[in-house]
Amino acid sequence: MAESPAKALRRILDSPGVHLGPACFDALSAKLVERAGFDYCFTSGFSISAARLGLPDVGLISFGEMMDQGRQIIQAVSIPIIADGDNGYGNAMNVKRTIREAIRAGYAGIFLEDQVSPKACGHTRGRKVVPRDEAVMRIKAAIDARKESGSDIVIVARTDSRQAISFEESLWRSQAFADVGADVLLIDALASREEMKAFCEIAPSVPKMANLLEGGGKTPILNPTELEDVGFKIAAYPLSLMGVSIRAMQNALTAIKGGQIPSHGSIPTFEEIKEIVGFNSYYEEEKRYATNIDQVSLQNGTFKSSKE
């Protein structure tokens, strides 16, 4: 019997060392993460909103759109995927539905935050959080929904109160989330290595996640050895794939506008692109269903009619 996505993720959390996870935003980026040898992957609400809508991550993308994108990502890979569940899309009852739908979609885990609606993106201005009791009830509702569904989906409890209120408040909320059963804790926008270490010292039996916003976020970018020394178990890199994609597309468009094509080395060959997307695997599987009417051309991977 195949290992469930949640069980695979829990095995990663139980294994030694710190585990790095890039954030994907569509099926292709998830496939690239898997091909690169990563054990798991996150989805990024920031990047999905940008890629799917061309809009900022300020609560404009809907629950249905995020779940639809997630299903496409999950179906494209075999590694466990952790969902960006935002603030659960409402109150505790909305959170329960979010968890149930994430389980049905096949997510291995999901992180939930304590922001108000409409939410703001992490490390940006204007973030506000709900009161303590409501924040804790969201996580309790998530745990209840998991139990009621007979699932073992991993609940990552995130607080944005470090930036919205204070570091001390974020520690209090993290401990409270651990007390009601959160599987992993995350304080967004920690501002120093000292804060990162203090965070890792609370609820020592609960794994900690670092959100390492590339290109100018508030949290120091520690290397894997430093992250492990501080006490983190998993680390997310939310913008690397989206950021380099934007820059690569800008450079390609500049070249094309100047009457050229992207420089050699900055673009894969057509054969490489076909391999990444899955043409070669498709052709191999296609051969299994060839008939005496349609003969497979081994040279180019296409069908050629025997009548020709």
ZADO-1210 file (C-alpha; in nm, 4 decimals, padded with zeros to 6 digits):
<atoms>
<atom x="00.0000" y="00.0000" z="00.0000" code="MET" pos="1"/>
<atom x="00.1347" y="00.3388" z="-00.1007" code="ALA" pos="2"/>
<atom x="00.2407" y="00.5784" z="00.1723" code="GLU" pos="3"/>
<atom x="-00.0032" y="00.8667" z="00.2195" code="SER" pos="4"/>
<atom x="00.1266" y="01.2194" z="00.1459" code="PRO" pos="5"/>
<atom x="00.0796" y="01.3175" z="00.5111" code="ALA" pos="6"/>
<atom x="00.2642" y="01.0108" z="00.6346" code="LYS" pos="7"/>
<atom x="00.5497" y="01.0856" z="00.3945" code="ALA" pos="8"/>
<atom x="00.5709" y="01.4392" z="00.5285" code="LEU" pos="9"/>
<atom x="00.5637" y="01.3188" z="00.8898" code="ARG" pos="10"/>
<atom x="00.8489" y="01.0819" z="00.8087" code="ARG" pos="11"/>
<atom x="01.0485" y="01.3804" z="00.6799" code="ILE" pos="12"/>
<atom x="00.9708" y="01.5764" z="00.9961" code="LEU" pos="13"/>
<atom x="01.0881" y="01.2831" z="01.2071" code="ASP" pos="14"/>
<atom x="01.4155" y="01.2411" z="01.0183" code="SER" pos="15"/>
<atom x="01.7424" y="01.4103" z="01.1242" code="PRO" pos="16"/>
<atom x="01.8564" y="01.7481" z="00.9985" code="GLY" pos="17"/>
<atom x="01.6807" y="02.0507" z="00.8533" code="VAL" pos="18"/>
<atom x="01.4739" y="01.9975" z="00.5387" code="HIS" pos="19"/>
<atom x="01.4607" y="02.2659" z="00.2698" code="LEU" pos="20"/>
<atom x="01.1474" y="02.3248" z="00.0652" code="GLY" pos="21"/>
<atom x="01.1121" y="02.5633" z="-00.2287" code="PRO" pos="22"/>
<atom x="00.7664" y="02.7047" z="-00.2973" code="ALA" pos="23"/>
<atom x="00.6001" y="02.6191" z="-00.6267" code="CYS" pos="24"/>
<atom x="00.3123" y="02.7965" z="-00.7961" code="PHE" pos="25"/>
<atom x="00.1950" y="02.5628" z="-01.0724" code="ASP" pos="26"/>
<atom x="00.2313" y="02.2061" z="-01.1933" code="ALA" pos="27"/>
<atom x="00.5461" y="02.2760" z="-01.3957" code="LEU" pos="28"/>
<atom x="00.7317" y="02.4468" z="-01.1115" code="SER" pos="29"/>
<atom x="00.6345" y="02.1581" z="-00.8809" code="ALA" pos="30"/>
<atom x="00.7733" y="01.9070" z="-01.1334" code="LYS" pos="31"/>
<atom x="01.0998" y="02.0998" z="-01.1442" code="LEU" pos="32"/>
<atom x="01.1212" y="02.0910" z="-00.7647" code="VAL" pos="33"/>
<atom x="01.0740" y="01.7146" z="-00.7666" code="GLU" pos="34"/>
<atom x="01.3246" y="01.6657" z="-01.0508" code="ARG" pos="35"/>
<atom x="01.5793" y="01.8675" z="-00.8523" code="ALA" pos="36"/>
<atom x="01.5612" y="01.6060" z="-00.5762" code="GLY" pos="37"/>
<atom x="01.3655" y="01.7847" z="-00.3040" code="PHE" pos="38"/>
<atom x="01.1652" y="01.5645" z="-00.0681" code="ASP" pos="39"/>
<atom x="00.8654" y="01.7967" z="-00.0420" code="TYR" pos="40"/>
<atom x="00.7351" y="02.1309" z="-00.1614" code="CYS" pos="41"/>
<atom x="00.5231" y="02.4244" z="-00.0492" code="PHE" pos="42"/>
<atom x="00.2657" y="02.6180" z="-00.2445" code="THR" pos="43"/>
<atom x="00.2985" y="02.9957" z="-00.2284" code="SER" pos="44"/>
<atom x="-00.0119" y="03.2115" z="-00.2173" code="GLY" pos="45"/>
<atom x="00.2013" y="03.5071" z="-00.3255" code="PHE" pos="46"/>
<atom x="00.3273" y="03.3255" z="-00.6335" code="SER" pos="47"/>
<atom x="-00.0017" y="03.1545" z="-00.7204" code="ILE" pos="48"/>
<atom x="-00.1832" y="03.4882" z="-00.7050" code="SER" pos="49"/>
<atom x="00.0842" y="03.6405" z="-00.9278" code="ALA" pos="50"/>
<atom x="00.0930" y="03.3528" z="-01.1784" code="ALA" pos="51"/>
<atom x="-00.2782" y="03.2777" z="-01.1963" code="ARG" pos="52"/>
<atom x="-00.4263" y="03.6262" z="-01.1649" code="LEU" pos="53"/>
<atom x="-00.1367" y="03.8651" z="-01.2190" code="GLY" pos="54"/>
<atom x="-00.2406" y="04.0250" z="-00.8899" code="LEU" pos="55"/>
<atom x="-00.0772" y="04.0823" z="-00.5495" code="PRO" pos="56"/>
<atom x="-00.1293" y="03.8489" z="-00.2555" code="ASP" pos="57"/>
<atom x="-00.3734" y="04.0689" z="-00.0640" code="VAL" pos="58"/>
<atom x="-00.6690" y="03.8333" z="-00.0340" code="GLY" pos="59"/>
<atom x="-00.7959" y="03.8721" z="-00.3907" code="LEU" pos="60"/>
<atom x="-00.7473" y="03.5112" z="-00.4946" code="ILE" pos="61"/>
<atom x="-01.0319" y="03.2879" z="-00.3832" code="SER" pos="62"/>
<atom x="-01.0455" y="02.9643" z="-00.1883" code="PHE" pos="63"/>
<atom x="-01.1695" y="02.7802" z="-00.4969" code="GLY" pos="64"/>
<atom x="-00.8909" y="02.9146" z="-00.7176" code="GLU" pos="65"/>
<atom x="-00.6242" y="02.8173" z="-00.4651" code="MET" pos="66"/>
<atom x="-00.7669" y="02.4658" z="-00.4280" code="MET" pos="67"/>
<atom x="-00.7931" y="02.4215" z="-00.8032" code="ASP" pos="68"/>
<atom x="-00.4304" y="02.5245" z="-00.8477" code="GLN" pos="69"/>
<atom x="-00.3315" y="02.2911" z="-00.5662" code="GLY" pos="70"/>
<atom x="-00.5025" y="01.9926" z="-00.7263" code="ARG" pos="71"/>
<atom x="-00.3106" y="02.0513" z="-01.0503" code="GLN" pos="72"/>
<atom x="00.0163" y="02.0697" z="-00.8555" code="ILE" pos="73"/>
<atom x="-00.0524" y="01.7559" z="-00.6506" code="ILE" pos="74"/>
<atom x="-00.1452" y="01.5525" z="-00.9589" code="GLN" pos="75"/>
<atom x="00.1806" y="01.6481" z="-01.1321" code="ALA" pos="76"/>
<atom x="00.4217" y="01.5113" z="-00.8686" code="VAL" pos="77"/>
<atom x="00.4723" y="01.2307" z="-00.6192" code="SER" pos="78"/>
<atom x="00.6368" y="01.4309" z="-00.3389" code="ILE" pos="79"/>
<atom x="00.4246" y="01.5643" z="-00.0490" code="PRO" pos="80"/>
<atom x="00.2908" y="01.9184" z="-00.0914" code="ILE" pos="81"/>
<atom x="00.2157" y="02.1662" z="00.1884" code="ILE" pos="82"/>
<atom x="-00.0674" y="02.4079" z="00.1107" code="ALA" pos="83"/>
<atom x="-00.0774" y="02.7784" z="00.1761" code="ASP" pos="84"/>
<atom x="-00.4104" y="02.7890" z="00.3577" code="GLY" pos="85"/>
<atom x="-00.3936" y="03.1647" z="00.4223" code="ASP" pos="86"/>
<atom x="-00.6205" y="03.2502" z="00.7160" code="ASN" pos="87"/>
<atom x="-00.8579" y="02.9616" z="00.6511" code="GLY" pos="88"/>
<atom x="-01.0887" y="03.1925" z="00.4533" code="TYR" pos="89"/>
<atom x="-01.2980" y="03.3008" z="00.7479" code="GLY" pos="90"/>
<atom x="-01.3912" y="03.1858" z="01.0956" code="ASN" pos="91"/>
<atom x="-01.3387" y="02.8484" z="01.2616" code="ALA" pos="92"/>
<atom x="-01.6132" y="02.6858" z="01.0548" code="MET" pos="93"/>
<atom x="-01.4528" y="02.8119" z="00.7331" code="ASN" pos="94"/>
<atom x="-01.1229" y="02.6710" z="00.8565" code="VAL" pos="95"/>
<atom x="-01.2827" y="02.3281" z="00.8987" code="LYS" pos="96"/>
<atom x="-01.4036" y="02.3312" z="00.5391" code="ARG" pos="97"/>
<atom x="-01.0597" y="02.4460" z="00.4209" code="THR" pos="98"/>
<atom x="-00.9005" y="02.1497" z="00.5982" code="ILE" pos="99"/>
<atom x="-01.1539" y="01.9019" z="00.4594" code="ARG" pos="100"/>
<atom x="-01.0995" y="02.0259" z="00.1043" code="GLU" pos="101"/>
<atom x="-00.7210" y="02.0199" z="00.1456" code="ALA" pos="102"/>
<atom x="-00.7462" y="01.6569" z="00.2549" code="ILE" pos="103"/>
<atom x="-00.9649" y="01.5703" z="-00.0447" code="ARG" pos="104"/>
<atom x="-00.7191" y="01.7433" z="-00.2779" code="ALA" pos="105"/>
<atom x="-00.4366" y="01.5267" z="-00.1478" code="GLY" pos="106"/>
<atom x="-00.2261" y="01.7788" z="00.0404" code="TYR" pos="107"/>
<atom x="00.0246" y="01.6420" z="00.2897" code="ALA" pos="108"/>
<atom x="00.0066" y="01.9504" z="00.5091" code="GLY" pos="109"/>
<atom x="-00.1363" y="02.2997" z="00.5291" code="ILE" pos="110"/>
<atom x="-00.0361" y="02.6124" z="00.7109" code="PHE" pos="111"/>
<atom x="-00.2918" y="02.8469" z="00.8605" code="LEU" pos="112"/>
<atom x="-00.2325" y="03.2015" z="00.9807" code="GLU" pos="113"/>
<atom x="-00.4011" y="03.4351" z="01.2261" code="ASP" pos="114"/>
<atom x="-00.4535" y="03.7357" z="01.0004" code="GLN" pos="115"/>
<atom x="-00.7821" y="03.9191" z="00.9569" code="VAL" pos="116"/>
<atom x="-00.9675" y="03.9305" z="00.6250" code="SER" pos="117"/>
<atom x="-00.8701" y="04.0583" z="00.3788" code="PRO" pos="118"/>
<atom x="-00.5221" y="03.9318" z="00.4573" code="LYS" pos="119"/>
<atom x="-00.1900" y="04.0881" z="00.3673" code="ALA" pos="120"/>
<atom x="00.1172" y="03.9152" z="00.2336" code="CYS" pos="121"/>
<atom x="00.3912" y="03.8220" z="00.4787" code="GLY" pos="122"/>
<atom x="00.6742" y="04.0739" z="00.5246" code="HIS" pos="123"/>
<atom x="00.4544" y="04.3526" z="00.3829" code="THR" pos="124"/>
<atom x="00.2870" y="04.6443" z="00.5546" code="ARG" pos="125"/>
<atom x="-00.0660" y="04.6556" z="00.6840" code="GLY" pos="126"/>
<atom x="-00.0866" y="04.3167" z="00.8504" code="ARG" pos="127"/>
<atom x="-00.3447" y="04.2771" z="01.1254" code="LYS" pos="128"/>
<atom x="-00.4252" y="03.9694" z="01.3299" code="VAL" pos="129"/>
<atom x="-00.7395" y="03.8410" z="01.4959" code="VAL" pos="130"/>
<atom x="-00.7615" y="03.8302" z="01.8793" code="PRO" pos="131"/>
<atom x="-00.5809" y="03.5540" z="02.0666" code="ARG" pos="132"/>
<atom x="-00.8840" y="03.3378" z="02.1359" code="ASP" pos="133"/>
<atom x="-00.9994" y="03.3456" z="01.7745" code="GLU" pos="134"/>
<atom x="-00.6502" y="03.2599" z="01.6519" code="ALA" pos="135"/>
<atom x="-00.6319" y="02.9586" z="01.8829" code="VAL" pos="136"/>
<atom x="-00.9833" y="02.8451" z="01.7872" code="MET" pos="137"/>
<atom x="-00.8826" y="02.8421" z="01.4204" code="ARG" pos="138"/>
<atom x="-00.6080" y="02.5914" z="01.4940" code="ILE" pos="139"/>
<atom x="-00.8365" y="02.3873" z="01.7217" code="LYS" pos="140"/>
<atom x="-01.0956" y="02.3778" z="01.4434" code="ALA" pos="141"/>
<atom x="-00.8292" y="02.2566" z="01.2001" code="ALA" pos="142"/>
<atom x="-00.7293" y="01.9773" z="01.4388" code="ILE" pos="143"/>
<atom x="-01.0946" y="01.8803" z="01.4878" code="ASP" pos="144"/>
<atom x="-01.1573" y="01.8727" z="01.1113" code="ALA" pos="145"/>
<atom x="-00.8575" y="01.6460" z="01.0673" code="ARG" pos="146"/>
<atom x="-00.9814" y="01.4043" z="01.3341" code="LYS" pos="147"/>
<atom x="-01.3341" y="01.4053" z="01.1944" code="GLU" pos="148"/>
<atom x="-01.1968" y="01.3242" z="00.8472" code="SER" pos="149"/>
<atom x="-00.9814" y="01.0373" z="00.9723" code="GLY" pos="150"/>
<atom x="-00.6784" y="01.2067" z="00.8203" code="SER" pos="151"/>
<atom x="-00.3264" y="01.2749" z="00.9437" code="ASP" pos="152"/>
<atom x="-00.2681" y="01.5946" z="00.7407" code="ILE" pos="153"/>
<atom x="00.0044" y="01.8057" z="00.9010" code="VAL" pos="154"/>
<atom x="-00.1188" y="02.1344" z="01.0536" code="ILE" pos="155"/>
<atom x="00.1353" y="02.4167" z="01.0399" code="VAL" pos="156"/>
<atom x="00.0222" y="02.6979" z="01.2704" code="ALA" pos="157"/>
<atom x="00.1526" y="03.0373" z="01.1611" code="ARG" pos="158"/>
<atom x="00.1273" y="03.3663" z="01.3446" code="THR" pos="159"/>
<atom x="00.1781" y="03.7065" z="01.1855" code="ASP" pos="160"/>
<atom x="00.1671" y="03.8812" z="01.5226" code="SER" pos="161"/>
<atom x="00.5441" y="03.9445" z="01.5294" code="ARG" pos="162"/>
<atom x="00.4961" y="04.2243" z="01.2780" code="GLN" pos="163"/>
<atom x="00.1394" y="04.3147" z="01.3719" code="ALA" pos="164"/>
<atom x="00.1860" y="04.3344" z="01.7517" code="ILE" pos="165"/>
<atom x="00.5155" y="04.2217" z="01.9061" code="SER" pos="166"/>
<atom x="00.7658" y="03.9386" z="01.9273" code="PHE" pos="167"/>
<atom x="00.6408" y="03.8480" z="02.2757" code="GLU" pos="168"/>
<atom x="00.2867" y="03.8143" z="02.1417" code="GLU" pos="169"/>
<atom x="00.4055" y="03.5844" z="01.8650" code="SER" pos="170"/>
<atom x="00.5745" y="03.3574" z="02.1221" code="LEU" pos="171"/>
<atom x="00.2578" y="03.3424" z="02.3322" code="TRP" pos="172"/>
<atom x="00.0450" y="03.2507" z="02.0312" code="ARG" pos="173"/>
<atom x="00.2911" y="02.9874" z="01.9115" code="SER" pos="174"/>
<atom x="00.2876" y="02.8176" z="02.2511" code="GLN" pos="175"/>
<atom x="-00.0924" y="02.8289" z="02.2540" code="ALA" pos="176"/>
<atom x="-00.1048" y="02.6727" z="01.9068" code="PHE" pos="177"/>
<atom x="00.1240" y="02.3948" z="02.0276" code="ALA" pos="178"/>
<atom x="-00.0964" y="02.3397" z="02.3308" code="ASP" pos="179"/>
<atom x="-00.4047" y="02.2703" z="02.1146" code="VAL" pos="180"/>
<atom x="-00.2195" y="02.0246" z="01.8908" code="GLY" pos="181"/>
<atom x="-00.0447" y="02.2048" z="01.6036" code="ALA" pos="182"/>
<atom x="00.2134" y="01.9808" z="01.4338" code="ASP" pos="183"/>
<atom x="00.4536" y="02.2550" z="01.3209" code="VAL" pos="184"/>
<atom x="00.4955" y="02.6162" z="01.4337" code="LEU" pos="185"/>
<atom x="00.5822" y="02.9226" z="01.2250" code="LEU" pos="186"/>
<atom x="00.6343" y="03.2847" z="01.3269" code="ILE" pos="187"/>
<atom x="00.6467" y="03.4970" z="01.0150" code="ASP" pos="188"/>
<atom x="00.8892" y="03.7888" z="00.9764" code="ALA" pos="189"/>
<atom x="01.1249" y="03.7088" z="01.2631" code="LEU" pos="190"/>
<atom x="01.3703" y="03.9965" z="01.2631" code="ALA" pos="191"/>
<atom x="01.6979" y="03.8516" z="01.3952" code="SER" pos="192"/>
<atom x="01.8877" y="03.5322" z="01.4638" code="ARG" pos="193"/>
<atom x="01.8212" y="03.5894" z="01.8351" code="GLU" pos="194"/>
<atom x="01.4463" y="03.5944" z="01.7728" code="GLU" pos="195"/>
<atom x="01.4746" y="03.2797" z="01.5627" code="MET" pos="196"/>
<atom x="01.6567" y="03.1010" z="01.8442" code="LYS" pos="197"/>
<atom x="01.4108" y="03.2167" z="02.1110" code="ALA" pos="198"/>
<atom x="01.1238" y="03.0914" z="01.8950" code="PHE" pos="199"/>
<atom x="01.2842" y="02.7478" z="01.8580" code="CYS" pos="200"/>
<atom x="01.3180" y="02.7182" z="02.2364" code="GLU" pos="201"/>
<atom x="00.9426" y="02.7246" z="02.3060" code="ILE" pos="202"/>
<atom x="00.7412" y="02.3999" z="02.2805" code="ALA" pos="203"/>
<atom x="01.0633" y="02.2064" z="02.2137" code="PRO" pos="204"/>
<atom x="00.8854" y="01.8901" z="02.1025" code="SER" pos="205"/>
<atom x="00.7049" y="02.0694" z="01.8158" code="VAL" pos="206"/>
<atom x="00.9021" y="02.1201" z="01.4918" code="PRO" pos="207"/>
<atom x="00.9681" y="02.4791" z="01.3839" code="LYS" pos="208"/>
<atom x="00.9485" y="02.6194" z="01.0328" code="MET" pos="209"/>
<atom x="01.1555" y="02.9100" z="00.8987" code="ALA" pos="210"/>
<atom x="01.0077" y="03.1295" z="00.6255" code="ASN" pos="211"/>
<atom x="01.3124" y="03.2689" z="00.4445" code="LEU" pos="212"/>
<atom x="01.1846" y="03.5418" z="00.2150" code="LEU" pos="213"/>
<atom x="01.4461" y="03.5956" z="-00.0517" code="GLU" pos="214"/>
<atom x="01.5534" y="03.9299" z="-00.1936" code="GLY" pos="215"/>
<atom x="01.4888" y="04.1582" z="00.1018" code="GLY" pos="216"/>
<atom x="01.2598" y="04.0013" z="00.3613" code="GLY" pos="217"/>
<atom x="01.2784" y="04.0759" z="00.7317" code="LYS" pos="218"/>
<atom x="01.4109" y="03.7358" z="00.8432" code="THR" pos="219"/>
<atom x="01.7865" y="03.6662" z="00.8183" code="PRO" pos="220"/>
<atom x="01.8711" y="03.4089" z="00.5511" code="ILE" pos="221"/>
<atom x="02.0647" y="03.1452" z="00.7439" code="LEU" pos="222"/>
<atom x="02.2344" y="02.8559" z="00.5702" code="ASN" pos="223"/>
<atom x="02.1105" y="02.4999" z="00.6410" code="PRO" pos="224"/>
<atom x="02.3751" y="02.4322" z="00.9066" code="THR" pos="225"/>
<atom x="02.2868" y="02.7537" z="01.0887" code="GLU" pos="226"/>
<atom x="01.9157" y="02.6770" z="01.0670" code="LEU" pos="227"/>
<atom x="01.9701" y="02.3356" z="01.2211" code="GLU" pos="228"/>
<atom x="02.1930" y="02.4806" z="01.4934" code="ASP" pos="229"/>
<atom x="01.9238" y="02.7359" z="01.5832" code="VAL" pos="230"/>
<atom x="01.6636" y="02.4595" z="01.6023" code="GLY" pos="231"/>
<atom x="01.4570" y="02.4633" z="01.2824" code="PHE" pos="232"/>
<atom x="01.3282" y="02.1455" z="01.1224" code="LYS" pos="233"/>
<atom x="01.1970" y="02.2757" z="00.7894" code="ILE" pos="234"/>
<atom x="01.2624" y="02.5904" z="00.5865" code="ALA" pos="235"/>
<atom x="01.0576" y="02.7481" z="00.3096" code="ALA" pos="236"/>
<atom x="01.1983" y="02.9543" z="00.0237" code="TYR" pos="237"/>
<atom x="00.8803" y="03.1228" z="-00.0997" code="PRO" pos="238"/>
<atom x="00.9942" y="03.3452" z="-00.3859" code="LEU" pos="239"/>
<atom x="01.3014" y="03.1892" z="-00.5481" code="SER" pos="240"/>
<atom x="01.1176" y="03.0143" z="-00.8321" code="LEU" pos="241"/>
<atom x="00.8778" y="03.3003" z="-00.9011" code="MET" pos="242"/>
<atom x="01.1546" y="03.5597" z="-00.8754" code="GLY" pos="243"/>
<atom x="01.3963" y="03.3936" z="-01.1162" code="VAL" pos="244"/>
<atom x="01.1065" y="03.3184" z="-01.3539" code="SER" pos="245"/>
<atom x="01.0138" y="03.6855" z="-01.3682" code="ILE" pos="246"/>
<atom x="01.3728" y="03.7896" z="-01.4353" code="ARG" pos="247"/>
<atom x="01.4235" y="03.5205" z="-01.6994" code="ALA" pos="248"/>
<atom x="01.1048" y="03.6211" z="-01.8820" code="MET" pos="249"/>
<atom x="01.2021" y="03.9881" z="-01.8700" code="GLN" pos="250"/>
<atom x="01.5431" y="03.9077" z="-02.0184" code="ASN" pos="251"/>
<atom x="01.3879" y="03.6898" z="-02.2894" code="ALA" pos="252"/>
<atom x="01.1395" y="03.9590" z="-02.3829" code="LEU" pos="253"/>
<atom x="01.4160" y="04.2178" z="-02.4046" code="THR" pos="254"/>
<atom x="01.6088" y="03.9907" z="-02.6405" code="ALA" pos="255"/>
<atom x="01.3046" y="03.9222" z="-02.8609" code="ILE" pos="256"/>
<atom x="01.2158" y="04.2900" z="-02.8745" code="LYS" pos="257"/>
<atom x="01.5681" y="04.3541" z="-02.9997" code="GLY" pos="258"/>
<atom x="01.5258" y="04.0995" z="-03.2764" code="GLY" pos="259"/>
<atom x="01.7162" y="03.8198" z="-03.1055" code="GLN" pos="260"/>
<atom x="01.6382" y="03.5034" z="-02.9148" code="ILE" pos="261"/>
<atom x="01.7476" y="03.4345" z="-02.5571" code="PRO" pos="262"/>
<atom x="02.1194" y="03.3674" z="-02.5316" code="SER" pos="263"/>
<atom x="02.2603" y="03.0151" z="-02.5470" code="HIS" pos="264"/>
<atom x="02.2578" y="02.8664" z="-02.1986" code="GLY" pos="265"/>
<atom x="01.9700" y="03.0810" z="-02.0758" code="SER" pos="266"/>
<atom x="01.7122" y="02.8619" z="-02.2462" code="ILE" pos="267"/>
<atom x="01.6873" y="02.4813" z="-02.2498" code="PRO" pos="268"/>
<atom x="01.6952" y="02.3007" z="-02.5815" code="THR" pos="269"/>
<atom x="01.3666" y="02.1861" z="-02.7292" code="PHE" pos="270"/>
<atom x="01.4620" y="01.8281" z="-02.6417" code="GLU" pos="271"/>
<atom x="01.5251" y="01.9272" z="-02.2805" code="GLU" pos="272"/>
<atom x="01.1922" y="02.1079" z="-02.2611" code="ILE" pos="273"/>
<atom x="01.0101" y="01.8046" z="-02.3989" code="LYS" pos="274"/>
<atom x="01.1783" y="01.5802" z="-02.1428" code="GLU" pos="275"/>
<atom x="01.0868" y="01.8103" z="-01.8521" code="ILE" pos="276"/>
<atom x="00.7244" y="01.8464" z="-01.9607" code="VAL" pos="277"/>
<atom x="00.6898" y="01.4707" z="-02.0087" code="GLY" pos="278"/>
<atom x="00.6789" y="01.3992" z="-02.3802" code="PHE" pos="279"/>
<atom x="00.9260" y="01.1109" z="-02.3620" code="ASN" pos="280"/>
<atom x="00.7378" y="00.9409" z="-02.0790" code="SER" pos="281"/>
<atom x="00.4153" y="00.9890" z="-02.2721" code="TYR" pos="282"/>
<atom x="00.5621" y="00.8306" z="-02.5857" code="TYR" pos="283"/>
<atom x="00.6849" y="00.5286" z="-02.3893" code="GLU" pos="284"/>
<atom x="00.3448" y="00.4733" z="-02.2326" code="GLU" pos="285"/>
<atom x="00.1738" y="00.5333" z="-02.5666" code="GLU" pos="286"/>
<atom x="00.3571" y="00.2348" z="-02.7147" code="LYS" pos="287"/>
<atom x="00.1677" y="00.0025" z="-02.4797" code="ARG" pos="288"/>
<atom x="-00.1569" y="00.0805" z="-02.6628" code="TYR" pos="289"/>
<atom x="-00.0352" y="00.0759" z="-03.0223" code="ALA" pos="290"/>
<atom x="-00.2489" y="-00.1290" z="-03.2619" code="THR" pos="291"/>
<atom x="-00.1748" y="-00.2843" z="-03.5990" code="ASN" pos="292"/>
<atom x="-00.3504" y="00.0143" z="-03.7525" code="ILE" pos="293"/>
<atom x="-00.1343" y="00.2752" z="-03.5818" code="ASP" pos="294"/>
<atom x="00.2349" y="00.1865" z="-03.5731" code="GLN" pos="295"/>
<atom x="00.4649" y="00.3718" z="-03.3378" code="VAL" pos="296"/>
<atom x="00.7501" y="00.5602" z="-03.4964" code="SER" pos="297"/>
<atom x="01.0473" y="00.4905" z="-03.2713" code="LEU" pos="298"/>
<atom x="01.2479" y="00.7619" z="-03.4375" code="GLN" pos="299"/>
<atom x="01.0417" y="01.0642" z="-03.3387" code="ASN" pos="300"/>
<atom x="00.7901" y="00.9330" z="-03.0868" code="GLY" pos="301"/>
<atom x="00.4801" y="00.9964" z="-03.3004" code="THR" pos="302"/>
<atom x="00.2175" y="00.7661" z="-03.4455" code="PHE" pos="303"/>
<atom x="00.2338" y="00.6889" z="-03.8157" code="LYS" pos="304"/>
<atom x="-00.0604" y="00.5279" z="-03.9872" code="SER" pos="305"/>
<atom x="00.0093" y="00.1960" z="-04.1569" code="SER" pos="306"/>
<atom x="-00.2098" y="00.3163" z="-04.4469" code="LYS" pos="307"/>
<atom x="00.0447" y="00.5852" z="-04.5394" code="GLU" pos="308"/>
</atoms>
